[in-house]
Amino acid sequence: MKKSFTFLCLLLLSSLLYAAEIAPTEPQSLLVKNVHLIDPEDDTSTLLVNLIIIDQKLNLVTQDEVAEEGMTDVIDANKGVLLGNLEIGEPANFMILDEDPRKNFKVLLDTKEHVNFAISKGVVVKNKLVKIAEVSPIPKAKEKKPKKSGWLAYQPPPISLPISYKQAKKKWNAWDNEYFNGIFFGILALDRQHWLSQDDSSELQLGDLNTHDGGEIRALRFGAIGKLKFDTPWIYTIFAATNAFDRDFQDKDLDSLTFLDYRLDIPLSQKNTLSIGKQKEPISMERIMTLLDSPMQERAAVSDALLPARNVGLVLSGHGFNQRTTWAGGIFNDWFDDNQDFNESSSQVIGRVTWLPFISENESTFLHLGFGGRYSNAKEGVRALTESEFKISPFFVDTGFHQADSTMTYNLETSIRNGPFWLAGEYTRTDVVASVLGDPTLDGYHITMSWIMTGEIRSYKKSNGTLGSVPIAKSVYQDGWGAWETAIRWSTLDLTDGVLQGGDMDVLSVGLNWYLSPLVTANINYRYITLDRPDQFGHNLQGDSSGINSRIVLILD
């Protein structure tokens, strides 16, 4: 019934446009403001949008404010209702009615009276709307917009809506019934790596790195997210993979199945949630963020070496002070996931707090601070190791396996975002209580800078104090260039202290990301690695190497 209504409106539109009685005009650029669009996914609701038409083709449909500068014509639709087929990059074909035909179907029977605007193949054939320039300006005293000045005045480009009546149908990968709903989706990441250089000292430490050249499936994961329809819905998450997205992938492991997440989020109040199951530990923004949202292909070496990815346990989390603070704390023991006895498996107590001491009025600029702690009784011993921030790589640093009484890890984090610029840093330190090892301390840090060249602002999740994905103003499927981001990172990791001789590693990384659409990403990373570590004969050496890795990420949604 809903789709038949839309189809009927489109048929009426095509006949009305050719029956227009006025001389057509061809504006070079036209901005139509304040128009209600019937949601193609739900005929019972509307979206208030702005539209831009350039050279007769639909250029943008957005719910964001659009600057009027540079427009040949600007008209106010006065919240009229649009009917038509909106295809970015195609000639504009739609009409704007002064009433909602769902409430008064007779408006479609008297189009001469009720059609205020009509455009066919990019040519305006009817226009009763008032140009913005002819409208009296709003007195300054009545303006509600916040004041912006100086370096806090950044405004991102408007985000184009994925609007198309051709796509107005239920997704094949979604389900919904009386008791629960959900959506299935998957992720495929493909890597191709080439080692560019390696000096003699590095070859003595690690062997010939050229043997690690080649391509691989970096990630193949799939799962579902949905709601259990209680009075206050519970959220369930299930994800599996042929190999863990946070760990190395080898061809021999492609047939194995690993459950990355199986978690149930139970809301206790509007501000507090209890999460049960296998999930990410609540420590470190970089560790909590998904790699899909990271400006680099891989996390910094210190995060991979000293902070496990996931664990089985309970986490209580919440936010307060107008969402300027977040907190999370949990207890973990992965005996169930590792098929061990509970008393033989290590237990952990982990917590994190974050604070936004400053956020600008338009929220384009903020300062984020965070602190996390992780205690483990180390019943299964300790070992810190990681690759070179490339996954097609041997382990560059490795303490080896050792028994310990306990470990205590501290994490400090800070982030500054100003419009499309983001500067982030984290310091992580692990104190190992083991007298036979000399109670060693392992630590490291990273400093990361990114710039979204196309102007978008990376989102900030106030619910858990992390940054999110890069919104795309206009994807390549909307006649745009997608979003482009450059990033640079310096990281250092020290796994040498006391008896432990795991090595010291510094990594300089440069990256370029191209977000073609929300479902397709291509990027390339270059790294220069300096490693201080003994060779197989115990001689202390400093070796240098460099490499480059390209990646394509495809998301099924």
N, C-alpha and C positions, 0 to 999 in steps of 0.2 A: 504494500500500500504506500509506504513512504517513497520507494523508488519510482512508482508509477506517477506520483505527484510531481516529482522532480522532472521526469521524462515529459509529462504533459506541459510543464512550464517551459521546457526547452523548445518544444514544438511551437508553442505560442510565440516564443521569443523570435524564432526564425521567420515566422510569417509577419510579425509586427514590424520588424526592422525593415523589411523590404516594402512595407506599406507606409513608411514614414512620408510626411508631406512637406519636409523642409529640405533646403539645400544642404548637402553634407559638408563637413569641414574636416581637416586633417591636421590637428595640432601636433607639433613636433614632440612635445612632452606634456602630459596631462596628469595632474594629481587629483584624485577623487578621495575626499576625506569623509569620515563619519558615515560609512555605509554598513548596513546590517547584511551579513552573508549567512544564508541558511547552511548550517553545518552539514557537509556531505556525508558525515558518519552518523548524524542524528538529525532527522528532519524536524524534531521537536524543539531544537535549540538554534540560536543564532550567534554569530561572532561579529563584533564591531571592529571593522578593519579600515585600512587605507589602501588605495591602489595607485600604482604608477603605470602609465602607458607611455612608451617611448617609440617613436617612429612606427606607430600603429600597433605595436606588439605589447602584450602584457608583460611588464618588467618586474613587478613586485606586488605581492599581497601580504600585508603585515598588520599585526595588532599594535606595533610600536609607533611612536610619533615619527613623522617624516618631515624633514626640512623642506620649506617651500622655495628656498633659493634655487635658482636655475631652472625652475619649471616655467614652461611657456604659458600654461593655464592651470589654475587651481580652483576647484569647485567644491562646494559643501553639499553633500548628499542629504544632510539634515536627518540622518538616521533612517533613510529610506531602505527598502529591502531589495537586494540584488538577486536577480535570476539569470542564470547563464552558465556557460561552460568556461571555466577559468583554467587556462593552460599557459604556464610561464613560457615565454619565448614564441608564442603563437599569436596571430592577430586577435585582438580583443573582440568578444561577442557577448554582450549582456545588456540587460535593461535594469533600471532602478524604478521601483514602484513607490508611491507615497503611502501605501498601506501594506500590511502583511497579508498575502493571499490565503494563508492558512487560516486566518481569522475572518477574512471577508473575501470569499472566492469571487464575488461579483466584480472586483477590481480588474480581473482578467477579461471580463466581458465588456468593459468600457475603458480600453487602453488609452484612448485619446485624452481622457480626463485624468487617468491615474498613472500613466508612464511619464515620469519626470525626465528621464535620460535614457537614451538608447544609442548603442554603438555597434556597428556591423563591420566585420573584417578590418577593425582598427579605425573606421571612419565614423565620427559622431554624426548621427542622422536625426537626433532629436535631443534638445537640451532646454529644460525649463528651470534648471538649477542656477543658483546665484553664485557668481564668481567670488572667491574670498576677498579679492581686492575691492569689491563693491560693498562688502560688509563693514559696518562701523567697527573700528578697533576696540578691543576690550580696554576699559580704563586701567591704568597701571595699578591703582589701589585695589582692584578686584582680582588681580592675578594671584593664583594659588601656587604657581610653580616655585620650587625652592630656588634660592639664590645659589649661583655657582660662579666661582671665580678662580683664576690662576690655574695651577696644575691639577686642581680637583674638578675642573669643568668638563672632563672628557665625557663624550656621549658616543656609545657604540653605534655601528650601522644597524638599521632596522632588520629584524630577522624575518625572512620570507616564510610564509606558512605553506605547508605541503597540501595545497587545496586542489582537488580535481574531482569532479563528479564522475569521471570515468573510473575512479578508484573507490567509489562509494559502495563498499561491500564489506562484509565481515571478514576479518582475517582468517585464513585457513588454519593458522597455527594458534588460534585462541579458542577457549571454551568457557562456557558460562551456564550454570544451572542454579537451582534453588539453594544449594548448599555451598558451592565454591565456584571460583573462576580461576583462570590462569592463562598464561601465554608461554609457548615454547619458542626458544630461540637458540642459536648456536654461533660460535666464533671459530673462524679459521684464520691462522696467521702463518704466512710462508716467508721464510728467510733465505737470503743468499749472502754469504760472507766471503771476503777475500782478505787475507793477511798481507799487508803492504810492505812491512819491513820487520826485521829481527836482527839484532846484533849478535856477536859471538857469545857474549855473556848470557844473554837470554836463551840462546840455544843450549848452552850447558845446563841452565836451570830447568828448562821445560822440554827440550827436544825440539825438533823441527815443527814450527807452527803451520807450515804449508800443508801438512797432512790433515789439518782441520779445515782447509778451504772446502767450500761446497754449499749446498742448499739443504734445507730440512723443513719439516713441519714443526714450527715453533709452538703452535697451539692448535688443538682440535678439541673444543669443549662444547657442551650442550647441556641444556637444562630447562627448568621452568620456574616461574615466579607467579604467585597468585594469592588469592584471599580465601580464607575460610569465613563464611558469612554468619558469624555470631553478631550479637547486637553491636559490639565493638569488634570489627574484623581482625582476625589474626593473619599475619603474612607468612607464607611458607616459601622457602627457597631450596631448590635441589639442583646441583650442578655436578656433572661428571665429565671426564676427559680421558682420551687415550693416554695422555701424559699431563702432569700438572703444569698449569700456565706459569707457575713461579719457579719451575725447576727445569733442568736440561732435558732435551728430547733426543733420544737415540733411536735409530731405525728398529733396533731389536725390541723396543718397548711399545711399538705402535699397536700391538694387539692387546695390551693390558688396559684395564679400565680402573680409573681412580675416581673416587667420589671426593670432589673438592669441597663442596658445601652441602650440608643437609641441616637446615636451620629453621626454627619456628620463632617468629617475633610476636610476642604477646604484649599488647599495650596495657599498662597498668593505670595510666592516666593520660591526659593530653601531653604531658611532658616526659613521662617515664615509660621505658620499654624493657621487658625481660626477653633476652634471646637465649635459646636453648639449642645445642647441637654443635656440629662442626662449623667453625666460623673463623674469621680473622681475629687475631688477638688485638685488643684495644690499646695499641701503643704505636706511635710514629705515624704522622700524616702520610709520608711516602709509602709506608707499609700497608696502611689501610686503603689508600687509593688504588683503584684498579689500574693495571698497566695501560689499559685503553685510554685512560685519562691523563697519563703521564706525558710530559714533553719529551722524555727520552724512552728509547725502546726497552731498556732494562733499568732496574733500580740501582742505586749506588751500591758499591761493594760492601760498605759497612752495614747497610740494611739487610742485605742477603746473608752476610756472615754471622751477625749477632742477633738477628731478630727472625724467629721462625715465621712462616707464612700463616699457617692455620693450626687450630687446635680444637679439641673437644671440651666443651664446658658450658658454664652459665655466665652471662654478662648482663648486668643491670646498667642501663644508660639513661641519660636525660639531658635537659637543657634548662636554662633559666636566665633571669635578668634580661628579658626581652630578646632572648636567643643570642645574647652576647657571650654566654659561657656554655660549655658542654662538659659533661663528665661521663665516664664509663669505668666500670670495675668488674672483674670476673675471676672465677676460679676454674682451673683447667686440669685435666688428666686424660691423655689419649689412649688409655688402656683398651677401651672398646674398639677404637679404630685400628690399633696395632695388635689386637688379639693377645693381650698380655693380662696378667693378674694386676689388679688395681694397686696392690702394695708394692709391686715391682716396677711400676711405671712412675716416671717423674710427675710431680704436681707443681702447679704454678699459681701464683696470685699476681694479677696484672691490673694496672689502672692508668687512666689518662685524664687530664683536665685541659681545657683550652679556654682562651679569653680573647675577645676583640676589644682591646683598650681604646682603639680609634676606628671609626668608620664614618666616611663622609655622608653628607645629607642625601646624595643621590646614590650612595653605596657603590660607586665605581672605584673608590679607594678605601683600603683598610689595612690595619696592622693586626696580625694574628700571632699569638703566643701559645705555646703548649708545653706540657711536661708529662712524662710517662715513667712508670716504674714497673719492673718485672722481677719477681723473686721465683727461683726454682730450687727445689731440694736436691736436684741433680742426681737422682737415684740411678739414672741410666748413663751417668758420666757426662763429659762435655767434649765438644769438638766444634771448632770454628773453621770454616773453609768457604771459598767462593771462587768463581771464575773471574775473568778480566772485564766484567760487565758486557761481555759477549757470551752467548750461550753455545756457540760452536767453538768451544775452547776447553783446554785442560784446566784443572784447578791451579790457579796461580799462587794462592796462599792457603795453608792448611796446618793447623796446630797438631793434627793427629788426635787420636782418642785418648782421654785421660779420665781417671776417677777423681771426683771432687766431692766436698761436703755440701756445697751449695753455690749458687751464683746470684748476683744482684745486678740488674741492668738498669741504667738510667738513660732517658732520652729527652733532649731539649730541642724544641722546634720553633721556628719563626718564619713568617711569610709576610711579604708586603706586596699588595697588588694595587697598581694604579692604571686603570683602564686596561689596555692590552698588554701591559708589562707586568711581569711577576718575578719577584726575587724571593727565593726560599733557601733555608739552611737548616740542617739538623746535625746535632752532635750526639753520639751514642757511646756509652761506656759500660763494659761488663767487668765487674769485680768477681774473680773466681776464688772461693775459699777452699784452698787445698795446700796444706803446709808442705807436702812433698814437692809441689811445683813452685813454691815460693810465693803463694798467694798472688798470682799474676793479674794484671789489668790489661784488658784488650779494649781498644777504642778506635774511633774514626769519625769523620764528618764529611759532609758534602755541602757545596754551595751551587745552586742552580738558578739560572736566569733564562726567562723565555719572553719572546715578543711575538704576538699575533699580528703579522704584517697587514692583514686585511681588516684589522680594527675591532674584531669581536672581543668580548670580555669573557674570560673563563669564569664559569659559575662558582659560587661558594655555597656549600651545604651547611647551613646553620644548625641543622639537626645533629650533625656529628663533627663539625669543625674540620672539614676537608674541602679541597677544591675539586670541582667536577670537570665535566667534559667541555670542549670548546664548541659553543654554538656556531652554526654555520649560517651566515646572513643569506647567501644564495648558493645552493649546491650546483654542481655541474648539470644536474637534471632540471634545474630551474633557470637555465640560461645564464649561470654565473660561473665563477672561478673556484667555488668552494672557499675554504679557509686555509691560510698558510701561516705556519709558525716556525720560527727559528729558536734554537735553545743552545745553551752552553753550560757545562757543568765541570766543576773541579771536585774530585773526591779523594780521600786518603783513608787508608786502613792500616792499623798497626797491630799485628798478631804476634809480635815478638816481645816477651817480657819474662824474666826469670828463666825457668827451665824451658818454657815454650819458645820455639823458634819457627813460628808459622810464616814469618815474612812480613815485610812492609810494602805497600803498593800505593802508588799515586796514579790517578787516571784523569786525563783531560779529554772531555767529550764535546763534540759539536754535532748538532742534529738539525734536520729540516723535515717538517711534517706537512703533508698535504692532505687535508680532510675533504675529499671530493664530495662526500655526502655523509649523513649520519651513519651510513652502513658500509662505507668504503674509505679506507685510509691507506696512504702510501708514505713511507718515510725512509730516511737514510741517516745513519750515524757513523761518525768517524771517531776513533779513540787513539790516544797516544798513552802508552802504559810504561811506567817505570817501576821495576820490581827489585827490591833488596831482599835477597834470600840465598842461603847456601846452595851450592850445587850438590850432586849426588856424592861427592867426595868430601863434603863439609867445608869447602872454600867459600867464604863470603863474597858474593858477586852482586853487581848492580847491572841489570839488563834492561834494555829498551826495546819495545816493539810497538807496532801500530797496525790498525786494521780498519775495515769499513764493512758495514752490514746494511743491506736494504731489506725492507719488509713490506708486505702487502697484507692488510687485515680486512677480512670480509665478515660481515655480521648478517645472520639470518634473523629477521624480525618480522 
